[in-house]
Amino acid sequence: MHIILNGEQTVISSQSLHAMIVEKGFDPDTVIAEVNFQLIKKNDWEQTTLNEGDTVELLSFVGGG
């Protein structure tokens, strides 16, 4: 399936948001997720189904001083 991930078209085999995050190598503990301009709570990632053409933004938090 084709989605837009962080502004770039990509192909994924995952159906759920959580599985896609892991498939693409992101650390689920350090990202927040937005699907089609809606922030998705981490507790809902497993139940959030991705569809052809969805726009997903993953933002990573980096600590520092």
C-alpha positions as CSV (number, residue, x, y, z in Angstrom):
1,M,0.0,0.0,0.0
2,H,1.2,3.5,-0.7
3,I,1.1,6.3,1.9
4,I,2.8,9.6,2.4
5,L,5.2,9.3,5.3
6,N,6.8,12.6,6.5
7,G,6.2,14.2,3.1
8,E,7.5,11.3,0.9
9,Q,5.6,8.6,-0.8
10,T,6.5,5.2,0.5
11,V,5.2,1.6,0.3
12,I,4.3,-0.3,3.4
13,S,3.1,-3.8,4.1
14,S,1.6,-3.0,7.6
15,Q,-2.0,-2.3,8.2
16,S,-1.9,-0.7,11.6
17,L,-0.2,2.5,12.5
18,H,1.9,0.8,15.2
19,A,3.1,-2.0,12.9
20,M,4.1,0.6,10.2
21,I,6.1,2.6,12.8
22,V,8.1,-0.5,13.7
23,E,8.4,-1.6,10.1
24,K,9.9,1.7,9.1
25,G,12.4,1.6,12.0
26,F,11.1,4.3,14.3
27,D,11.2,3.8,18.0
28,P,7.6,3.8,19.3
29,D,8.7,5.2,22.6
30,T,10.1,8.4,21.1
31,V,7.7,9.4,18.4
32,I,4.2,11.0,18.1
33,A,2.0,10.2,15.2
34,E,-0.4,12.2,13.1
35,V,-2.6,10.6,10.4
36,N,-4.4,12.8,7.9
37,F,-3.7,15.8,10.1
38,Q,-5.2,14.2,13.3
39,L,-3.0,13.5,16.2
40,I,-3.3,9.8,17.2
41,K,-2.9,8.8,20.9
42,K,-0.3,6.1,21.5
43,N,-3.0,3.9,23.1
44,D,-4.9,3.9,19.7
45,W,-1.9,3.0,17.4
46,E,-2.7,-0.7,17.3
47,Q,-6.4,-0.1,16.3
48,T,-5.6,2.7,13.8
49,T,-5.8,1.2,10.4
50,L,-3.9,2.9,7.6
51,N,-5.4,3.2,4.1
52,E,-4.1,3.8,0.6
53,G,-3.0,7.4,0.2
54,D,-3.0,8.3,3.9
55,T,-0.7,11.1,5.0
56,V,1.3,10.1,8.1
57,E,3.7,12.4,10.0
58,L,6.0,11.0,12.7
59,L,7.8,13.4,14.9
60,S,10.8,12.2,17.1
61,F,11.8,13.9,20.3
62,V,15.4,14.3,20.9
63,G,16.7,15.3,24.4
64,G,19.4,17.8,24.9
65,G,20.5,20.8,26.8
